Amino acid sequence: MDFKLPDIGEGVAEGEITKWLVKAGDSVDADQPIVEIMTDKATVEIPSPMAGKIAAVMAKEGETVPVGTVIVRIEGANGAEKGAKKEAAPSHKEALKEEKKEAKPAPKQTKAVEEDEAEEVETAPEQEEKQTGQSVVPFKVLATPATRKLARDLKIDLGGIKGTGPHGRVTKMDVQMAYEGQQAATPRGSHPVPSGRDVSRTVLSPTQYVGAGAIEKVPFKGIRKKIAQAMSLSKHTAAHFTYVEEVDMSEIVKMRASAKEEAASRDVKLTFLPFVIKALIPALKEFPYLNSTLDEANEVILLKGFYNIGIATDTPNGLMVPVIKDVDRKNIWELASEIHTISERARTGKSTLEDLKGGSFTITNAGSIGGVFATPVINYPEVAILGVNAIRKRPVVKNDQIAIADMMFLSLSVDHRVVDGADAARFMNRLVYFLGDPKRFVFA
């Protein structure tokens, strides 16, 4: 049967093939994941509709295909689709030849494990030495072919790296960190960017070093392009207005510290974010226009009677905004646990479409990185986003006395078409009121 890219979400017209989990000749079970598709900011696994054998892969990794396009041909277990390869369109002949080549096992390759886009293999030391021309340690090193190629290009000895991946596997980031360490110990400019380096499947990270005078091309596609489109739409559509206020977080700092043992017993990482989320709820209830979206096509403002808070999350592939649903019905511990769960899924590329939709208000938290305050971009079509910044001890005046307090700036960006500046200020005053004394909302 010809399997077409299914409709996998609201308003989704196309998807990008990010990774094939099978190849021609593989046997598959019904509902077995066969391909990863990225649409909007989500990467989802598409299962096989039937048990059988992969006759042909009809779309390449990195290709964007419309919904309804044939992406794979599956030969049924009963042979009903037998001969599908012979009937393949001429335009796919070369693709089928490549699939046959890839299906042949490479010499002396054992133990396959998935990582990134490549197939995980253990390569015997003598084989790797033959491939690289470099001596290797007398034991097998777990690393993908893509990671090994990066190590060869950067002239990094895999045997000298302690892998941080599963089962001690050496990852691309491990190689990049080792390379960065070499750069720190060597005069700048002494290591030019290696020729032939494959950057089409490698995200340029802060640990990579572009040599002096060199230019490295990184494809502007995938999640990075989706982020750019969303940010441009927001800035060109919403009338951004940012209001900044400071809040004394001393009481919340104390409450969090006193809850460390309880958090450990629950196996929960308790950050400041659950407290901020809980404090938002009474403030949003008082100012419902901040918990809304603007439907320009129908000329209505949709005031939301539910509180689904998006958490802007920094991931290796770019910014993502997974959403915690119905936060008003959850306690601090439930929020802390769910923040960890959805953030981890986002960072590992396992977010579902359900994770990323339905938000009514967004929080972006750069406090753990630093900074005084920022002017965040609204997660359109929402009308407000709260920037949570670093908590720092500063001298402040309390009761006409100078005291040390744990102070934090809050940055609120609103769509001025929907929210007036005065209402933004009043909303922020209420949020500061609740954060200043957590008993006002934690036990409410």
Contacts in CASP RR format, 6 or more apart in sequence:
PFRMAT RR
TARGET T0000
AUTHOR 0000-0000-0000
METHOD contacts of the structure
MODEL  1
MDFKLPDIGEGVAEGEITKWLVKAGDSVDADQPIVEIMTDKATVEIPSPM
AGKIAAVMAKEGETVPVGTVIVRIEGANGAEKGAKKEAAPSHKEALKEEK
KEAKPAPKQTKAVEEDEAEEVETAPEQEEKQTGQSVVPFKVLATPATRKL
ARDLKIDLGGIKGTGPHGRVTKMDVQMAYEGQQAATPRGSHPVPSGRDVS
RTVLSPTQYVGAGAIEKVPFKGIRKKIAQAMSLSKHTAAHFTYVEEVDMS
EIVKMRASAKEEAASRDVKLTFLPFVIKALIPALKEFPYLNSTLDEANEV
ILLKGFYNIGIATDTPNGLMVPVIKDVDRKNIWELASEIHTISERARTGK
STLEDLKGGSFTITNAGSIGGVFATPVINYPEVAILGVNAIRKRPVVKND
QIAIADMMFLSLSVDHRVVDGADAARFMNRLVYFLGDPKRFVFA
1 49 0 8 1.000
1 50 0 8 1.000
1 73 0 8 1.000
1 74 0 8 1.000
1 76 0 8 1.000
1 81 0 8 1.000
2 58 0 8 1.000
2 70 0 8 1.000
2 73 0 8 1.000
3 48 0 8 1.000
3 49 0 8 1.000
3 70 0 8 1.000
3 71 0 8 1.000
3 72 0 8 1.000
3 73 0 8 1.000
3 74 0 8 1.000
4 67 0 8 1.000
4 68 0 8 1.000
4 69 0 8 1.000
4 70 0 8 1.000
4 71 0 8 1.000
5 14 0 8 1.000
5 15 0 8 1.000
5 37 0 8 1.000
5 46 0 8 1.000
5 65 0 8 1.000
5 66 0 8 1.000
5 67 0 8 1.000
5 68 0 8 1.000
5 69 0 8 1.000
5 71 0 8 1.000
6 46 0 8 1.000
6 67 0 8 1.000
6 68 0 8 1.000
7 67 0 8 1.000
7 68 0 8 1.000
8 37 0 8 1.000
8 39 0 8 1.000
8 44 0 8 1.000
8 46 0 8 1.000
8 67 0 8 1.000
8 353 0 8 1.000
9 39 0 8 1.000
9 353 0 8 1.000
10 353 0 8 1.000
10 357 0 8 1.000
12 39 0 8 1.000
12 40 0 8 1.000
12 67 0 8 1.000
12 353 0 8 1.000
13 66 0 8 1.000
13 67 0 8 1.000
14 39 0 8 1.000
14 64 0 8 1.000
14 65 0 8 1.000
14 66 0 8 1.000
14 67 0 8 1.000
15 37 0 8 1.000
15 38 0 8 1.000
15 39 0 8 1.000
15 64 0 8 1.000
15 65 0 8 1.000
15 66 0 8 1.000
15 67 0 8 1.000
16 37 0 8 1.000
16 38 0 8 1.000
16 39 0 8 1.000
16 62 0 8 1.000
16 63 0 8 1.000
16 64 0 8 1.000
16 65 0 8 1.000
16 221 0 8 1.000
16 222 0 8 1.000
17 35 0 8 1.000
17 36 0 8 1.000
17 37 0 8 1.000
17 59 0 8 1.000
17 60 0 8 1.000
17 61 0 8 1.000
17 62 0 8 1.000
17 63 0 8 1.000
17 64 0 8 1.000
17 65 0 8 1.000
17 71 0 8 1.000
18 36 0 8 1.000
18 37 0 8 1.000
18 38 0 8 1.000
18 43 0 8 1.000
18 61 0 8 1.000
18 62 0 8 1.000
18 117 0 8 1.000
19 35 0 8 1.000
19 36 0 8 1.000
19 61 0 8 1.000
19 117 0 8 1.000
20 34 0 8 1.000
20 35 0 8 1.000
20 36 0 8 1.000
20 57 0 8 1.000
20 61 0 8 1.000
21 33 0 8 1.000
21 34 0 8 1.000
21 35 0 8 1.000
21 36 0 8 1.000
21 45 0 8 1.000
21 114 0 8 1.000
22 28 0 8 1.000
22 34 0 8 1.000
22 35 0 8 1.000
22 54 0 8 1.000
22 57 0 8 1.000
22 72 0 8 1.000
23 54 0 8 1.000
23 57 0 8 1.000
23 99 0 8 1.000
23 102 0 8 1.000
23 103 0 8 1.000
24 54 0 8 1.000
24 55 0 8 1.000
24 56 0 8 1.000
24 57 0 8 1.000
24 96 0 8 1.000
24 99 0 8 1.000
24 100 0 8 1.000
24 102 0 8 1.000
24 103 0 8 1.000
25 53 0 8 1.000
25 54 0 8 1.000
25 55 0 8 1.000
25 99 0 8 1.000
25 103 0 8 1.000
26 53 0 8 1.000
26 54 0 8 1.000
27 52 0 8 1.000
27 53 0 8 1.000
27 54 0 8 1.000
28 34 0 8 1.000
28 48 0 8 1.000
28 51 0 8 1.000
28 52 0 8 1.000
28 53 0 8 1.000
28 54 0 8 1.000
28 74 0 8 1.000
29 48 0 8 1.000
29 51 0 8 1.000
29 52 0 8 1.000
30 47 0 8 1.000
30 48 0 8 1.000
30 49 0 8 1.000
30 50 0 8 1.000
30 51 0 8 1.000
31 47 0 8 1.000
31 48 0 8 1.000
32 47 0 8 1.000
32 48 0 8 1.000
33 45 0 8 1.000
33 46 0 8 1.000
33 47 0 8 1.000
33 48 0 8 1.000
34 46 0 8 1.000
34 47 0 8 1.000
34 48 0 8 1.000
34 54 0 8 1.000
34 72 0 8 1.000
35 45 0 8 1.000
35 46 0 8 1.000
35 71 0 8 1.000
35 72 0 8 1.000
36 43 0 8 1.000
36 44 0 8 1.000
36 45 0 8 1.000
36 46 0 8 1.000
37 43 0 8 1.000
37 44 0 8 1.000
37 45 0 8 1.000
37 46 0 8 1.000
38 44 0 8 1.000
38 222 0 8 1.000
38 223 0 8 1.000
39 353 0 8 1.000
40 226 0 8 1.000
40 353 0 8 1.000
40 356 0 8 1.000
41 223 0 8 1.000
41 226 0 8 1.000
41 227 0 8 1.000
41 230 0 8 1.000
41 320 0 8 1.000
41 321 0 8 1.000
41 351 0 8 1.000
41 356 0 8 1.000
42 351 0 8 1.000
42 352 0 8 1.000
42 353 0 8 1.000
42 355 0 8 1.000
42 356 0 8 1.000
43 349 0 8 1.000
43 350 0 8 1.000
43 351 0 8 1.000
44 352 0 8 1.000
44 353 0 8 1.000
48 74 0 8 1.000
49 74 0 8 1.000
50 74 0 8 1.000
50 76 0 8 1.000
50 77 0 8 1.000
51 76 0 8 1.000
51 77 0 8 1.000
52 74 0 8 1.000
52 75 0 8 1.000
52 76 0 8 1.000
52 77 0 8 1.000
53 74 0 8 1.000
53 75 0 8 1.000
53 76 0 8 1.000
53 77 0 8 1.000
54 72 0 8 1.000
54 73 0 8 1.000
54 74 0 8 1.000
54 75 0 8 1.000
55 73 0 8 1.000
55 74 0 8 1.000
55 75 0 8 1.000
55 81 0 8 1.000
55 83 0 8 1.000
55 84 0 8 1.000
55 85 0 8 1.000
56 72 0 8 1.000
56 73 0 8 1.000
56 84 0 8 1.000
56 85 0 8 1.000
56 88 0 8 1.000
56 92 0 8 1.000
56 95 0 8 1.000
56 96 0 8 1.000
56 99 0 8 1.000
57 71 0 8 1.000
57 72 0 8 1.000
57 95 0 8 1.000
57 99 0 8 1.000
58 70 0 8 1.000
58 71 0 8 1.000
58 72 0 8 1.000
58 73 0 8 1.000
58 92 0 8 1.000
58 95 0 8 1.000
59 65 0 8 1.000
59 69 0 8 1.000
59 71 0 8 1.000
59 72 0 8 1.000
60 95 0 8 1.000
61 117 0 8 1.000
62 221 0 8 1.000
65 71 0 8 1.000
73 81 0 8 1.000
73 84 0 8 1.000
73 85 0 8 1.000
73 88 0 8 1.000
74 81 0 8 1.000
75 81 0 8 1.000
75 82 0 8 1.000
75 83 0 8 1.000
75 84 0 8 1.000
85 96 0 8 1.000
88 96 0 8 1.000
106 121 0 8 1.000
107 127 0 8 1.000
108 123 0 8 1.000
108 124 0 8 1.000
108 127 0 8 1.000
109 121 0 8 1.000
109 122 0 8 1.000
109 123 0 8 1.000
110 121 0 8 1.000
110 122 0 8 1.000
111 120 0 8 1.000
111 121 0 8 1.000
111 122 0 8 1.000
112 119 0 8 1.000
112 120 0 8 1.000
112 121 0 8 1.000
113 120 0 8 1.000
113 142 0 8 1.000
113 166 0 8 1.000
113 167 0 8 1.000
113 169 0 8 1.000
114 120 0 8 1.000
115 144 0 8 1.000
115 147 0 8 1.000
115 165 0 8 1.000
115 169 0 8 1.000
115 171 0 8 1.000
116 144 0 8 1.000
116 146 0 8 1.000
116 147 0 8 1.000
116 171 0 8 1.000
116 172 0 8 1.000
116 201 0 8 1.000
117 146 0 8 1.000
117 201 0 8 1.000
118 144 0 8 1.000
118 145 0 8 1.000
118 146 0 8 1.000
118 147 0 8 1.000
119 144 0 8 1.000
119 145 0 8 1.000
120 142 0 8 1.000
120 143 0 8 1.000
120 144 0 8 1.000
120 169 0 8 1.000
121 144 0 8 1.000
121 145 0 8 1.000
122 140 0 8 1.000
122 141 0 8 1.000
122 142 0 8 1.000
123 131 0 8 1.000
123 140 0 8 1.000
123 141 0 8 1.000
123 148 0 8 1.000
124 140 0 8 1.000
125 136 0 8 1.000
125 137 0 8 1.000
125 138 0 8 1.000
125 139 0 8 1.000
125 140 0 8 1.000
128 136 0 8 1.000
128 141 0 8 1.000
128 148 0 8 1.000
128 158 0 8 1.000
129 135 0 8 1.000
129 136 0 8 1.000
131 152 0 8 1.000
132 152 0 8 1.000
134 152 0 8 1.000
134 157 0 8 1.000
136 157 0 8 1.000
136 158 0 8 1.000
136 159 0 8 1.000
137 157 0 8 1.000
137 159 0 8 1.000
137 160 0 8 1.000
141 158 0 8 1.000
141 159 0 8 1.000
141 170 0 8 1.000
142 163 0 8 1.000
142 167 0 8 1.000
142 168 0 8 1.000
142 169 0 8 1.000
142 170 0 8 1.000
143 151 0 8 1.000
143 158 0 8 1.000
143 169 0 8 1.000
143 170 0 8 1.000
143 171 0 8 1.000
146 172 0 8 1.000
146 198 0 8 1.000
146 201 0 8 1.000
147 158 0 8 1.000
147 170 0 8 1.000
147 171 0 8 1.000
147 172 0 8 1.000
147 174 0 8 1.000
147 175 0 8 1.000
148 158 0 8 1.000
149 198 0 8 1.000
150 156 0 8 1.000
150 172 0 8 1.000
150 175 0 8 1.000
150 176 0 8 1.000
150 197 0 8 1.000
150 198 0 8 1.000
150 202 0 8 1.000
151 157 0 8 1.000
151 158 0 8 1.000
151 170 0 8 1.000
151 175 0 8 1.000
153 194 0 8 1.000
153 196 0 8 1.000
153 197 0 8 1.000
153 198 0 8 1.000
154 175 0 8 1.000
154 176 0 8 1.000
154 179 0 8 1.000
154 194 0 8 1.000
154 197 0 8 1.000
155 194 0 8 1.000
156 175 0 8 1.000
156 178 0 8 1.000
156 179 0 8 1.000
156 182 0 8 1.000
158 170 0 8 1.000
158 175 0 8 1.000
159 170 0 8 1.000
160 178 0 8 1.000
161 170 0 8 1.000
161 174 0 8 1.000
161 175 0 8 1.000
161 178 0 8 1.000
162 168 0 8 1.000
162 174 0 8 1.000
163 169 0 8 1.000
163 170 0 8 1.000
163 171 0 8 1.000
163 174 0 8 1.000
164 171 0 8 1.000
164 173 0 8 1.000
164 174 0 8 1.000
165 171 0 8 1.000
165 174 0 8 1.000
172 202 0 8 1.000
173 205 0 8 1.000
173 207 0 8 1.000
176 205 0 8 1.000
176 207 0 8 1.000
176 208 0 8 1.000
177 207 0 8 1.000
179 207 0 8 1.000
179 208 0 8 1.000
179 209 0 8 1.000
180 207 0 8 1.000
180 208 0 8 1.000
180 209 0 8 1.000
182 191 0 8 1.000
183 191 0 8 1.000
183 209 0 8 1.000
188 212 0 8 1.000
189 211 0 8 1.000
189 212 0 8 1.000
191 209 0 8 1.000
191 211 0 8 1.000
192 211 0 8 1.000
192 212 0 8 1.000
192 214 0 8 1.000
193 210 0 8 1.000
193 211 0 8 1.000
193 214 0 8 1.000
193 216 0 8 1.000
197 216 0 8 1.000
199 216 0 8 1.000
199 217 0 8 1.000
199 218 0 8 1.000
199 219 0 8 1.000
200 219 0 8 1.000
203 218 0 8 1.000
203 316 0 8 1.000
203 317 0 8 1.000
204 210 0 8 1.000
204 216 0 8 1.000
204 218 0 8 1.000
205 316 0 8 1.000
210 216 0 8 1.000
220 228 0 8 1.000
223 317 0 8 1.000
223 318 0 8 1.000
223 320 0 8 1.000
224 317 0 8 1.000
224 318 0 8 1.000
227 318 0 8 1.000
227 319 0 8 1.000
230 379 0 8 1.000
230 380 0 8 1.000
231 377 0 8 1.000
233 380 0 8 1.000
234 240 0 8 1.000
234 377 0 8 1.000
234 378 0 8 1.000
234 379 0 8 1.000
234 380 0 8 1.000
235 377 0 8 1.000
237 380 0 8 1.000
238 378 0 8 1.000
238 380 0 8 1.000
238 383 0 8 1.000
238 415 0 8 1.000
238 416 0 8 1.000
238 417 0 8 1.000
239 415 0 8 1.000
239 416 0 8 1.000
239 417 0 8 1.000
240 375 0 8 1.000
240 377 0 8 1.000
240 378 0 8 1.000
240 413 0 8 1.000
240 414 0 8 1.000
240 415 0 8 1.000
240 416 0 8 1.000
241 413 0 8 1.000
241 414 0 8 1.000
241 415 0 8 1.000
241 416 0 8 1.000
241 419 0 8 1.000
241 421 0 8 1.000
241 424 0 8 1.000
242 375 0 8 1.000
242 376 0 8 1.000
242 411 0 8 1.000
242 412 0 8 1.000
242 413 0 8 1.000
242 414 0 8 1.000
243 411 0 8 1.000
243 412 0 8 1.000
243 414 0 8 1.000
243 421 0 8 1.000
243 424 0 8 1.000
243 425 0 8 1.000
243 428 0 8 1.000
244 373 0 8 1.000
244 409 0 8 1.000
244 410 0 8 1.000
244 411 0 8 1.000
244 412 0 8 1.000
245 409 0 8 1.000
245 410 0 8 1.000
245 412 0 8 1.000
245 425 0 8 1.000
245 428 0 8 1.000
245 429 0 8 1.000
245 432 0 8 1.000
246 407 0 8 1.000
246 408 0 8 1.000
246 409 0 8 1.000
246 410 0 8 1.000
246 432 0 8 1.000
247 407 0 8 1.000
247 408 0 8 1.000
247 409 0 8 1.000
247 410 0 8 1.000
247 431 0 8 1.000
247 432 0 8 1.000
247 435 0 8 1.000
247 436 0 8 1.000
248 396 0 8 1.000
248 405 0 8 1.000
248 406 0 8 1.000
248 407 0 8 1.000
248 436 0 8 1.000
249 272 0 8 1.000
249 391 0 8 1.000
249 406 0 8 1.000
249 407 0 8 1.000
249 408 0 8 1.000
249 435 0 8 1.000
249 436 0 8 1.000
250 405 0 8 1.000
250 406 0 8 1.000
250 436 0 8 1.000
251 436 0 8 1.000
251 437 0 8 1.000
251 438 0 8 1.000
251 439 0 8 1.000
252 272 0 8 1.000
252 275 0 8 1.000
252 435 0 8 1.000
252 436 0 8 1.000
252 438 0 8 1.000
253 391 0 8 1.000
253 406 0 8 1.000
255 275 0 8 1.000
255 438 0 8 1.000
255 442 0 8 1.000
256 270 0 8 1.000
256 272 0 8 1.000
256 275 0 8 1.000
259 270 0 8 1.000
260 270 0 8 1.000
263 269 0 8 1.000
263 270 0 8 1.000
263 333 0 8 1.000
263 336 0 8 1.000
266 333 0 8 1.000
266 337 0 8 1.000
268 333 0 8 1.000
268 336 0 8 1.000
268 337 0 8 1.000
268 340 0 8 1.000
269 336 0 8 1.000
269 340 0 8 1.000
270 332 0 8 1.000
270 333 0 8 1.000
270 336 0 8 1.000
271 336 0 8 1.000
271 339 0 8 1.000
272 388 0 8 1.000
272 391 0 8 1.000
273 311 0 8 1.000
273 335 0 8 1.000
273 336 0 8 1.000
273 339 0 8 1.000
273 363 0 8 1.000
273 365 0 8 1.000
273 388 0 8 1.000
274 332 0 8 1.000
274 335 0 8 1.000
274 336 0 8 1.000
274 339 0 8 1.000
275 332 0 8 1.000
275 435 0 8 1.000
275 438 0 8 1.000
275 442 0 8 1.000
276 363 0 8 1.000
276 386 0 8 1.000
276 388 0 8 1.000
276 435 0 8 1.000
277 309 0 8 1.000
277 324 0 8 1.000
277 327 0 8 1.000
277 335 0 8 1.000
277 363 0 8 1.000
278 327 0 8 1.000
278 332 0 8 1.000
278 335 0 8 1.000
278 441 0 8 1.000
278 442 0 8 1.000
279 431 0 8 1.000
279 434 0 8 1.000
279 435 0 8 1.000
279 438 0 8 1.000
279 441 0 8 1.000
280 307 0 8 1.000
280 309 0 8 1.000
280 327 0 8 1.000
280 361 0 8 1.000
280 363 0 8 1.000
280 386 0 8 1.000
280 431 0 8 1.000
281 307 0 8 1.000
281 327 0 8 1.000
281 328 0 8 1.000
281 441 0 8 1.000
282 430 0 8 1.000
282 434 0 8 1.000
282 440 0 8 1.000
282 441 0 8 1.000
282 444 0 8 1.000
283 427 0 8 1.000
283 430 0 8 1.000
283 431 0 8 1.000
283 434 0 8 1.000
284 290 0 8 1.000
284 291 0 8 1.000
284 307 0 8 1.000
284 361 0 8 1.000
284 427 0 8 1.000
286 427 0 8 1.000
286 430 0 8 1.000
287 423 0 8 1.000
287 426 0 8 1.000
287 427 0 8 1.000
287 430 0 8 1.000
288 303 0 8 1.000
288 304 0 8 1.000
288 305 0 8 1.000
289 301 0 8 1.000
289 303 0 8 1.000
289 383 0 8 1.000
289 418 0 8 1.000
289 419 0 8 1.000
289 423 0 8 1.000
290 361 0 8 1.000
290 383 0 8 1.000
290 384 0 8 1.000
290 414 0 8 1.000
290 419 0 8 1.000
290 423 0 8 1.000
290 424 0 8 1.000
290 427 0 8 1.000
291 303 0 8 1.000
291 304 0 8 1.000
291 305 0 8 1.000
291 307 0 8 1.000
291 360 0 8 1.000
291 361 0 8 1.000
291 384 0 8 1.000
292 301 0 8 1.000
292 302 0 8 1.000
292 303 0 8 1.000
292 304 0 8 1.000
292 360 0 8 1.000
292 382 0 8 1.000
292 383 0 8 1.000
292 418 0 8 1.000
293 301 0 8 1.000
293 302 0 8 1.000
293 304 0 8 1.000
293 360 0 8 1.000
293 381 0 8 1.000
293 382 0 8 1.000
293 383 0 8 1.000
294 301 0 8 1.000
294 302 0 8 1.000
294 381 0 8 1.000
294 383 0 8 1.000
294 415 0 8 1.000
294 417 0 8 1.000
294 418 0 8 1.000
295 301 0 8 1.000
295 302 0 8 1.000
295 381 0 8 1.000
301 418 0 8 1.000
304 360 0 8 1.000
305 360 0 8 1.000
306 325 0 8 1.000
306 326 0 8 1.000
306 328 0 8 1.000
306 360 0 8 1.000
307 326 0 8 1.000
307 327 0 8 1.000
307 328 0 8 1.000
307 360 0 8 1.000
307 361 0 8 1.000
308 323 0 8 1.000
308 324 0 8 1.000
308 325 0 8 1.000
308 326 0 8 1.000
308 327 0 8 1.000
308 358 0 8 1.000
308 359 0 8 1.000
308 360 0 8 1.000
308 361 0 8 1.000
309 323 0 8 1.000
309 324 0 8 1.000
309 327 0 8 1.000
309 359 0 8 1.000
309 360 0 8 1.000
309 361 0 8 1.000
309 362 0 8 1.000
309 363 0 8 1.000
310 321 0 8 1.000
310 322 0 8 1.000
310 323 0 8 1.000
310 324 0 8 1.000
310 359 0 8 1.000
310 361 0 8 1.000
310 362 0 8 1.000
310 363 0 8 1.000
310 379 0 8 1.000
311 321 0 8 1.000
311 322 0 8 1.000
311 323 0 8 1.000
311 324 0 8 1.000
311 339 0 8 1.000
311 342 0 8 1.000
311 343 0 8 1.000
311 362 0 8 1.000
311 363 0 8 1.000
311 365 0 8 1.000
312 319 0 8 1.000
312 320 0 8 1.000
312 321 0 8 1.000
312 362 0 8 1.000
312 363 0 8 1.000
312 364 0 8 1.000
312 365 0 8 1.000
312 376 0 8 1.000
312 379 0 8 1.000
312 385 0 8 1.000
313 319 0 8 1.000
313 320 0 8 1.000
313 321 0 8 1.000
313 322 0 8 1.000
313 342 0 8 1.000
313 343 0 8 1.000
313 346 0 8 1.000
313 347 0 8 1.000
315 346 0 8 1.000
315 347 0 8 1.000
315 349 0 8 1.000
316 347 0 8 1.000
317 349 0 8 1.000
320 346 0 8 1.000
320 351 0 8 1.000
320 356 0 8 1.000
321 356 0 8 1.000
321 362 0 8 1.000
321 379 0 8 1.000
322 342 0 8 1.000
322 343 0 8 1.000
322 345 0 8 1.000
322 346 0 8 1.000
322 351 0 8 1.000
322 355 0 8 1.000
322 356 0 8 1.000
323 342 0 8 1.000
323 355 0 8 1.000
323 356 0 8 1.000
323 357 0 8 1.000
323 358 0 8 1.000
323 359 0 8 1.000
324 330 0 8 1.000
324 335 0 8 1.000
324 338 0 8 1.000
324 339 0 8 1.000
324 342 0 8 1.000
325 358 0 8 1.000
327 335 0 8 1.000
330 338 0 8 1.000
332 442 0 8 1.000
342 351 0 8 1.000
342 355 0 8 1.000
345 351 0 8 1.000
345 352 0 8 1.000
345 355 0 8 1.000
346 355 0 8 1.000
359 379 0 8 1.000
359 382 0 8 1.000
360 382 0 8 1.000
361 382 0 8 1.000
361 384 0 8 1.000
361 385 0 8 1.000
361 386 0 8 1.000
362 378 0 8 1.000
362 379 0 8 1.000
362 382 0 8 1.000
362 384 0 8 1.000
362 385 0 8 1.000
362 386 0 8 1.000
363 385 0 8 1.000
363 386 0 8 1.000
363 387 0 8 1.000
363 388 0 8 1.000
364 374 0 8 1.000
364 376 0 8 1.000
364 385 0 8 1.000
364 386 0 8 1.000
364 387 0 8 1.000
364 388 0 8 1.000
365 387 0 8 1.000
365 388 0 8 1.000
366 374 0 8 1.000
366 387 0 8 1.000
366 388 0 8 1.000
366 389 0 8 1.000
366 390 0 8 1.000
367 388 0 8 1.000
367 389 0 8 1.000
367 390 0 8 1.000
367 391 0 8 1.000
368 390 0 8 1.000
369 390 0 8 1.000
370 389 0 8 1.000
370 390 0 8 1.000
371 389 0 8 1.000
371 390 0 8 1.000
372 389 0 8 1.000
372 390 0 8 1.000
372 409 0 8 1.000
373 387 0 8 1.000
373 389 0 8 1.000
373 409 0 8 1.000
373 410 0 8 1.000
373 411 0 8 1.000
374 387 0 8 1.000
374 389 0 8 1.000
374 411 0 8 1.000
375 411 0 8 1.000
375 413 0 8 1.000
376 385 0 8 1.000
376 386 0 8 1.000
376 387 0 8 1.000
376 411 0 8 1.000
376 413 0 8 1.000
377 385 0 8 1.000
377 413 0 8 1.000
378 384 0 8 1.000
378 385 0 8 1.000
378 413 0 8 1.000
378 414 0 8 1.000
378 415 0 8 1.000
379 385 0 8 1.000
380 415 0 8 1.000
383 414 0 8 1.000
383 415 0 8 1.000
383 417 0 8 1.000
383 418 0 8 1.000
383 419 0 8 1.000
384 412 0 8 1.000
384 413 0 8 1.000
384 414 0 8 1.000
384 415 0 8 1.000
384 419 0 8 1.000
384 424 0 8 1.000
385 412 0 8 1.000
385 413 0 8 1.000
386 410 0 8 1.000
386 411 0 8 1.000
386 412 0 8 1.000
386 431 0 8 1.000
387 410 0 8 1.000
387 411 0 8 1.000
387 412 0 8 1.000
387 413 0 8 1.000
388 408 0 8 1.000
388 410 0 8 1.000
389 408 0 8 1.000
389 409 0 8 1.000
389 410 0 8 1.000
389 411 0 8 1.000
390 408 0 8 1.000
391 406 0 8 1.000
391 407 0 8 1.000
391 408 0 8 1.000
392 406 0 8 1.000
392 407 0 8 1.000
392 408 0 8 1.000
393 404 0 8 1.000
393 405 0 8 1.000
393 406 0 8 1.000
393 407 0 8 1.000
394 404 0 8 1.000
394 405 0 8 1.000
394 407 0 8 1.000
395 402 0 8 1.000
395 403 0 8 1.000
395 404 0 8 1.000
395 405 0 8 1.000
396 402 0 8 1.000
396 403 0 8 1.000
396 404 0 8 1.000
396 405 0 8 1.000
396 407 0 8 1.000
397 403 0 8 1.000
398 405 0 8 1.000
410 428 0 8 1.000
410 431 0 8 1.000
410 432 0 8 1.000
412 424 0 8 1.000
412 427 0 8 1.000
412 428 0 8 1.000
414 421 0 8 1.000
414 424 0 8 1.000
433 440 0 8 1.000
434 440 0 8 1.000
434 441 0 8 1.000
END
